[in-house]
Amino acid sequence: MLLILLLSHLLTLKQVNWVDYPYCPDTKVRVTCTNDYLILSWKVREQNVRGTITNDQGPTYTDSAVEFFCLMPDGKHYTNFEFNCLGYCLSDIQTDMPDKNRLTRSAEEMALIKRKTSLGRDSIGVIEGVTRWKLRATIPLRYFLDESCWDEHGKLRRGTGIQCNFYKCADGSPTPHYVSWSEIKTPRPNFHTPGYFQKLRIK
């Protein structure tokens, strides 16, 4: 299948939002768009990498994880894609409060999110010291864009954008951290904050 690249951004995650968690791994993500997919190519240099969750919809955020949150077209809901360093993903559609009105993506939907990781797919426990790892995730655009974003020829319309944020975290790591692309101003670590999403043009 021919993929036509429409736009590409290289983003660096360096917002350390909470003083209790000062560690900031070197984290970059290249965001590339085609007519049908959003491709996230992550590069991370991290202390004490943790990879233990080996199933989709598990608590991937407890491992060394990279995440993408995006507002849905109705402006009331948002969707999260939380990948651990092994490529397993937690993904829902939800409102501001993650425990209310949550719709978990089906196994069939999850299977259409393609992943490739440099650390493999088996549990690695905790790797002491500094490790470099990569993750490439390909997400169908229709998971967060509506039909009005495509023209009558099936091409994504110029100027299409998304309200989003990107994160790096590791709740269960010996070096826990909570880093974001766009700044978050909450008293405690909380990525479920669509009020702090920023506009990113993907075409």
C-alpha positions as CSV (number, residue, x, y, z in Angstrom):
1,M,0.0,0.0,0.0
2,L,1.4,3.4,-1.0
3,L,1.4,5.9,1.9
4,I,1.6,9.6,0.9
5,L,3.2,11.6,3.7
6,L,1.3,14.9,4.2
7,L,3.1,16.6,7.1
8,S,5.8,15.8,9.6
9,H,6.7,17.4,13.0
10,L,9.5,16.6,15.3
11,L,8.5,17.3,18.9
12,T,10.6,17.3,22.1
13,L,9.0,16.5,25.4
14,K,10.6,18.7,28.1
15,Q,7.8,20.0,30.3
16,V,8.5,18.9,33.9
17,N,5.3,20.0,35.5
18,W,5.6,18.8,39.0
19,V,8.6,19.5,41.3
20,D,8.3,16.2,43.1
21,Y,9.2,14.4,39.8
22,P,12.1,16.3,38.4
23,Y,13.5,13.5,36.1
24,C,13.2,14.3,32.4
25,P,14.2,11.5,30.0
26,D,15.4,12.6,26.6
27,T,12.2,12.0,24.6
28,K,11.4,13.0,21.1
29,V,8.5,12.0,18.8
30,R,8.2,12.5,15.1
31,V,4.5,12.9,14.1
32,T,3.8,12.0,10.5
33,C,0.5,12.0,8.8
34,T,-0.8,10.1,5.7
35,N,-4.3,10.2,4.3
36,D,-5.4,7.5,6.6
37,Y,-2.9,7.2,9.5
38,L,-1.1,9.1,12.2
39,I,2.4,7.7,12.6
40,L,4.2,8.3,15.9
41,S,7.9,7.5,15.9
42,W,9.3,7.8,19.4
43,K,13.0,7.9,20.5
44,V,13.8,7.8,24.2
45,R,16.9,7.8,26.3
46,E,15.9,6.8,29.8
47,Q,17.2,5.7,33.2
48,N,16.0,2.4,34.6
49,V,13.7,1.3,31.8
50,R,10.8,-0.8,33.0
51,G,8.8,-3.2,30.7
52,T,6.5,-5.7,32.4
53,I,3.0,-5.4,30.9
54,T,2.5,-7.8,27.9
55,N,-1.1,-7.3,27.0
56,D,-3.2,-4.5,25.4
57,Q,-5.5,-2.6,27.8
58,G,-3.3,-3.4,30.8
59,P,-1.7,-0.6,33.0
60,T,1.0,0.3,30.5
61,Y,1.6,3.6,32.2
62,T,3.2,1.7,35.1
63,D,6.0,0.8,32.7
64,S,8.3,3.1,30.7
65,A,5.6,4.6,28.5
66,V,4.9,7.2,25.8
67,E,1.4,8.5,25.3
68,F,-0.7,10.5,22.9
69,F,-4.0,12.1,24.0
70,C,-6.3,13.8,21.5
71,L,-9.7,15.6,21.6
72,M,-12.5,13.8,19.7
73,P,-14.6,15.7,17.1
74,D,-17.5,16.4,19.4
75,G,-15.2,18.5,21.6
76,K,-16.6,16.8,24.7
77,H,-14.6,13.5,24.7
78,Y,-11.0,12.7,24.2
79,T,-9.1,9.5,23.4
80,N,-5.8,8.2,24.9
81,F,-3.2,5.9,23.4
82,E,-0.7,4.8,26.1
83,F,2.1,2.6,24.8
84,N,4.7,1.0,27.0
85,C,8.3,0.3,25.8
86,L,7.2,-3.2,24.6
87,G,4.5,-1.7,22.3
88,Y,1.4,-2.7,24.3
89,C,-1.3,-0.1,24.4
90,L,-4.1,1.1,26.7
91,S,-6.7,3.1,24.7
92,D,-10.2,4.4,25.6
93,I,-12.6,7.2,24.7
94,Q,-13.5,9.2,27.8
95,T,-14.6,12.5,29.3
96,D,-12.6,14.8,31.6
97,M,-13.0,12.3,34.5
98,P,-11.4,9.0,33.4
99,D,-13.7,6.9,35.6
100,K,-16.9,8.2,34.0
101,N,-18.3,7.5,30.6
102,R,-15.3,5.5,29.6
103,L,-15.5,3.4,26.4
104,T,-12.7,0.9,26.0
105,R,-11.6,0.1,22.5
106,S,-12.3,-3.4,21.3
107,A,-9.7,-6.0,20.5
108,E,-10.5,-5.6,16.8
109,E,-9.8,-1.8,17.0
110,M,-6.6,-2.4,19.0
111,A,-5.4,-4.8,16.3
112,L,-5.5,-2.0,13.8
113,I,-3.0,0.0,15.8
114,K,0.3,-1.2,14.5
115,R,3.4,-1.1,16.6
116,K,7.1,-1.8,16.3
117,T,9.6,-1.5,19.2
118,S,13.3,-1.9,19.5
119,L,13.0,-3.8,22.8
120,G,10.9,-6.6,21.6
121,R,7.5,-7.8,22.9
122,D,8.5,-9.9,25.9
123,S,8.8,-8.7,29.5
124,I,12.2,-7.2,30.3
125,G,11.6,-6.3,33.9
126,V,13.8,-3.3,34.9
127,I,17.0,-2.6,33.0
128,E,19.4,-0.6,35.3
129,G,21.3,2.3,33.9
130,V,20.6,4.2,30.8
131,T,18.8,2.6,27.8
132,R,17.9,4.0,24.4
133,W,14.7,2.6,22.9
134,K,12.4,3.3,20.0
135,L,8.7,2.8,19.3
136,R,6.7,3.3,16.1
137,A,3.0,3.4,16.4
138,T,0.5,3.7,13.5
139,I,-3.0,4.8,14.5
140,P,-6.0,5.1,12.1
141,L,-7.0,8.7,11.8
142,R,-10.7,7.8,11.9
143,Y,-10.2,6.9,15.6
144,F,-10.2,10.7,16.3
145,L,-11.3,12.5,13.1
146,D,-14.8,12.6,11.6
147,E,-15.8,12.2,7.9
148,S,-15.8,16.0,7.3
149,C,-12.0,15.9,7.4
150,W,-11.8,14.1,4.1
151,D,-13.0,15.5,0.7
152,E,-15.1,13.7,-1.9
153,H,-12.0,12.0,-3.3
154,G,-11.0,10.5,0.0
155,K,-8.1,13.0,0.6
156,L,-7.5,14.6,4.0
157,R,-8.4,18.3,3.8
158,R,-5.7,20.9,4.0
159,G,-5.6,22.6,7.3
160,T,-6.8,19.6,9.3
161,G,-5.5,19.7,12.9
162,I,-6.0,18.1,16.2
163,Q,-6.1,19.2,19.9
164,C,-3.6,17.0,21.6
165,N,-0.7,16.4,24.0
166,F,2.1,14.0,24.2
167,Y,3.5,12.4,27.4
168,K,6.4,10.4,28.8
169,C,5.9,8.6,32.1
170,A,6.8,5.5,34.2
171,D,4.6,5.2,37.3
172,G,6.3,2.0,38.5
173,S,9.9,2.8,37.5
174,P,12.7,3.2,40.1
175,T,12.9,6.7,38.5
176,P,9.2,7.7,38.2
177,H,8.5,10.7,36.0
178,Y,5.7,12.7,34.3
179,V,6.8,14.8,31.3
180,S,4.7,16.4,28.7
181,W,5.0,18.3,25.4
182,S,2.4,21.0,26.3
183,E,2.6,22.4,29.9
184,I,0.1,21.2,32.5
185,K,-0.8,23.3,35.5
186,T,-2.3,20.9,38.0
187,P,-1.4,20.4,41.7
188,R,-0.5,16.7,41.1
189,P,0.5,14.6,38.1
190,N,-2.5,14.2,35.8
191,F,-2.4,13.7,32.1
192,H,-6.2,13.5,31.7
193,T,-6.4,17.3,31.2
194,P,-7.9,18.2,27.8
195,G,-7.9,21.8,28.8
196,Y,-4.2,21.8,28.3
197,F,-4.2,20.1,24.9
198,Q,-2.6,22.2,22.1
199,K,-3.5,22.5,18.4
200,L,-1.2,20.6,16.0
201,R,-1.8,20.8,12.3
202,I,-1.4,17.4,10.7
203,K,-2.1,18.6,7.1
